[in-house]
Amino acid sequence: METACRTPIPYWDFMMDGAMNDPTSSAIWSNEFFENGNGAVRTGFCGNWVTPQNTPIIRNVGAGK
């Protein structure tokens, strides 16, 4: 897949984070990694990216709990 996309694909083992009471407090959603876990992604390396429909990337980590 990485070869086809010509870019590395990050791997995140979410097993421990998924068991957290508040998954948005995981280190993965810190400034050092992927930035915010809820709402429109405005900062970090994915900041202000848009979908093919020209809408912002929206994260709702832990919304299914």
C-alpha positions as CSV (number, residue, x, y, z in Angstrom):
1,M,0.0,0.0,0.0
2,E,2.8,2.5,0.9
3,T,4.5,1.8,-2.4
4,A,1.3,2.3,-4.3
5,C,0.5,5.6,-2.5
6,R,4.2,6.7,-2.6
7,T,4.0,7.8,1.0
8,P,4.5,6.1,4.3
9,I,1.3,5.1,6.2
10,P,1.6,5.6,10.0
11,Y,0.7,2.7,12.2
12,W,-1.1,3.2,15.5
13,D,-2.0,0.3,17.8
14,F,-5.1,1.7,19.4
15,M,-5.8,-1.3,21.7
16,M,-4.8,0.4,24.9
17,D,-6.2,3.8,23.9
18,G,-9.5,2.3,23.0
19,A,-10.0,1.1,26.6
20,M,-9.4,4.6,28.0
21,N,-12.4,6.4,29.6
22,D,-11.5,9.4,27.4
23,P,-9.6,8.3,24.3
24,T,-9.1,11.9,23.3
25,S,-6.5,12.2,26.1
26,S,-4.2,9.7,24.4
27,A,-0.7,10.8,23.6
28,I,-1.5,10.2,19.9
29,W,-3.7,13.3,19.9
30,S,-1.0,15.5,21.4
31,N,0.9,18.3,19.6
32,E,3.8,15.9,19.0
33,F,1.7,13.5,16.9
34,F,-1.7,14.0,15.3
35,E,-3.0,17.1,17.1
36,N,-6.7,17.3,18.2
37,G,-8.9,14.2,18.4
38,N,-12.2,16.1,18.1
39,G,-13.6,18.5,15.6
40,A,-12.1,19.9,12.4
41,V,-8.4,19.3,12.1
42,R,-6.8,22.8,11.9
43,T,-3.3,22.1,13.2
44,G,-0.5,19.5,12.9
45,F,0.7,17.8,9.8
46,C,-2.9,17.2,8.6
47,G,-4.0,20.7,9.5
48,N,-6.4,22.3,7.0
49,W,-6.4,19.3,4.7
50,V,-9.7,18.7,2.9
51,T,-11.6,15.7,1.6
52,P,-12.2,15.1,-2.1
53,Q,-15.6,16.9,-1.5
54,N,-13.6,20.0,-0.3
55,T,-14.8,19.6,3.4
56,P,-12.4,19.6,6.3
57,I,-11.2,16.4,7.9
58,I,-13.3,15.9,11.0
59,R,-12.3,13.7,14.0
60,N,-14.6,12.4,16.6
61,V,-12.4,10.1,18.7
62,G,-14.3,8.1,21.3
63,A,-17.7,9.3,19.9
64,G,-18.9,5.6,19.7
65,K,-18.6,5.0,23.4
